[in-house]
């Protein structure tokens, strides 16, 4: 009798499970009602940008959906003169506003997913047979890894730095083309194989660094690739005299001393500057540098040069991976996600919110984004291409690290970032002009950076104290 009762109970539970499963699947598959008005709150950078990139396209398909854009730009402005941790402020901002759709960075995505605040997408993607196979595997894996084994968001675009090269200059000078997974040492050696003779206006450079083009750009790029930090974990002691930094600095200054590296402090547009004069100052853009390290947006600048620069001479170019750490040749920290779209687990408009996330990350949007070439690249691999059919695999060839940002680890005062650039550039100039030895230069950099770090912390503490006194008087 007991066995029969247990069997009947088991059958009933199985039937109930199947019924609930069917109901759940039906609910998930139910299309968005085109007659029902829905208002979605979206956490995004800025309202106008949101509509231009996504909102206007989506409302053409679903005119019944209205958006309320909660701009994070306002929060960033409020944080400029605040000493509150930005990430903690962002989480409070999200909790207060409770958006249906969230645009997140990888570390924010990871934290909110672990706290159960994001809607899990694997089930609904499987039910709707949403195509995830054409996404870059590394991106989908990262989303799962940071989601604790589940997917809580999707990202339509990514960016990455690569090494651009001028194939015509390499051929003309009899130098073999760059290869994927080269180290900084190999890239700098390659740069030094190009002639350094000629006037400043006509000569060829082996390498053009992006940014302001000072010595600090090269030194910091080399150090970052080697996973080096300026300060210790407490943010109190500068580590420039460490052997690892000495090697990096020696490598950078040897290359700078050779004359193969282009240096100029006028990379940014000047007052009264024209687009032609700005673009013409970049020797790679005008065919006078063999290599440069830059992001995906730079393809647009090369393409626009023929229309912006008078007497522009086109050249054949290609890309390989940005320099790698020899200890991690298959990894890169040069790839980044522009945004991850997630659905709030508390949203009362889950269906509509998912439709938006699905639309933004669908193949139709990927096709449009690939045609615009706005600087970001689609995460759907089949659409990563340009009009001239360059091999762009270098942008996604390596496994990305997607290192999370943590302001509490290796903290530094805000003023220190400018200090390090100034100190490195000024002291390196003294060395290159043969006014001081390598040992003296490193010692000076160590001392001046430490003084700058100490001063920065003192200024921060004084500002905090003053802010607290103001708050107390209110």
VENCOR-V675037 format. One record per residue. PSI is psi in whole degrees, -180 to 180 (999 if undefined). BURIAL is b if it has 9 or more other C-alpha atoms within 8 Angstrom, else e. Layout:
# VENCOR-V675037
PSI,BURIAL
PSI,BURIAL
This chain:
# VENCOR-V675037
-46,e
-40,e
-39,e
-41,e
-42,e
-40,e
-43,e
-39,e
-41,e
-43,e
-41,e
-43,e
-40,e
-43,e
-40,e
-41,e
-45,e
-38,e
-47,e
-39,e
-43,e
-41,e
-43,e
-44,e
-39,b
-42,e
-42,e
-34,b
-12,e
124,e
160,e
127,e
115,e
-15,e
-15,e
123,e
133,e
139,b
123,e
130,b
126,b
127,b
117,b
168,b
-55,b
143,b
-51,b
-43,e
-39,e
-49,b
-39,b
-40,e
-37,e
-50,b
-47,b
-39,b
-42,b
-41,b
-19,b
-35,e
-36,e
79,e
-15,b
-6,b
128,b
145,b
145,b
110,e
120,b
104,b
130,b
-10,b
-36,e
-42,e
-42,b
-40,e
-42,e
-28,e
-11,b
-41,e
23,e
152,e
11,e
144,e
128,e
-42,e
-42,e
-38,e
-37,b
-43,b
-38,e
-41,e
-43,b
-43,b
-38,e
-39,e
-24,e
63,b
153,b
-38,b
135,b
133,b
117,b
155,b
161,b
-42,b
-35,e
-44,b
-46,b
-45,b
-49,e
-35,b
-43,b
-24,b
5,e
24,e
0,b
149,b
127,b
131,b
-14,b
-44,b
-50,e
-34,e
-38,b
-43,e
-38,b
3,e
41,e
126,e
113,e
-5,e
-29,e
-5,e
154,b
124,b
-37,e
-35,e
-46,b
-37,b
-40,e
-43,b
-38,b
-44,b
-47,b
-12,b
13,b
31,e
-5,e
161,b
123,b
9,b
166,b
151,b
130,b
-24,b
162,b
170,b
161,b
154,b
143,b
173,b
111,b
144,b
149,b
102,b
-34,b
-41,b
-38,b
-44,b
-44,b
-34,e
8,e
35,e
135,b
147,e
152,e
159,b
162,e
151,e
32,b
151,b
170,b
-37,b
-45,e
-41,e
-44,b
-36,b
-41,b
-42,b
-34,b
-1,b
-4,e
149,b
147,e
9,b
166,e
168,e
163,e
-30,e
-22,e
-19,e
163,b
144,b
145,b
-35,b
135,b
117,b
145,b
176,b
-154,e
-11,b
9,b
174,b
-33,b
-34,b
-46,b
-46,b
-45,b
-37,e
-44,e
-45,b
-41,b
-41,b
-32,b
7,e
33,e
151,b
145,b
-38,e
167,b
177,b
-24,e
-11,b
22,b
-23,b
128,b
142,b
24,b
-23,b
-2,b
151,e
-37,e
-41,e
-35,b
-44,b
-43,e
-45,b
-39,b
-43,e
-44,b
-45,b
-31,b
-43,e
-42,b
-40,b
-27,e
-20,e
3,b
-16,b
127,b
130,b
129,b
141,e
22,e
40,e
-31,b
151,e
139,e
167,e
128,e
8,e
146,e
161,e
-36,e
-46,b
-37,e
-49,b
-33,b
-22,b
-15,e
110,b
-27,b
-42,b
-36,b
13,b
23,b
12,b
138,b
-32,b
156,b
148,b
123,b
177,b
-178,b
-28,b
-24,b
-22,b
-37,e
-41,b
-41,b
-41,b
-37,e
-18,e
-37,b
-26,b
-22,e
-28,b
125,b
138,e
32,e
136,e
110,e
154,e
159,e
129,e
162,b
177,b
145,b
173,b
147,b
156,b
142,b
163,b
124,b
-23,e
-17,e
64,e
-18,b
4,e
158,b
145,b
17,b
1,b
136,b
152,b
133,b
-38,b
150,b
124,b
121,b
161,b
133,b
130,b
-23,b
0,e
137,b
-5,e
49,b
-43,b
-49,e
-39,b
-43,b
-39,b
-39,b
-48,b
-43,b
-43,e
-48,b
-34,b
12,b
170,b
-30,e
-45,e
-38,b
-39,b
-43,b
-42,e
-35,b
-29,b
-32,e
-33,e
54,b
-6,e
-29,b
156,b
144,b
143,b
-10,b
114,b
-36,b
-18,e
6,b
91,b
161,b
177,b
-26,e
8,e
42,e
152,e
109,e
16,e
-22,e
-25,b
-25,b
12,b
-40,e
161,b
121,b
147,b
-38,e
53,b
131,e
144,e
134,e
105,e
-12,e
-9,e
130,e
53,b
150,b
145,b
151,b
-39,e
-18,e
-28,b
-41,e
-36,e
-44,b
-38,b
-48,b
-46,b
-48,b
-47,b
-46,b
-44,e
-35,b
-37,b
-41,e
-41,b
-46,b
-28,b
9,e
34,e
-10,e
158,e
170,e
-46,e
-43,e
-39,e
-48,b
-41,b
-42,b
-43,b
-46,b
-50,b
-45,e
-36,b
-41,b
-42,b
-42,e
-38,b
-47,b
-45,b
-40,e
-44,b
-39,b
-42,e
-40,e
-44,b
-41,e
-40,e
-42,e
-44,b
-43,e
-41,e
-40,e
-39,e
-38,e
-42,e
-37,e
-30,e
-17,e
999,e
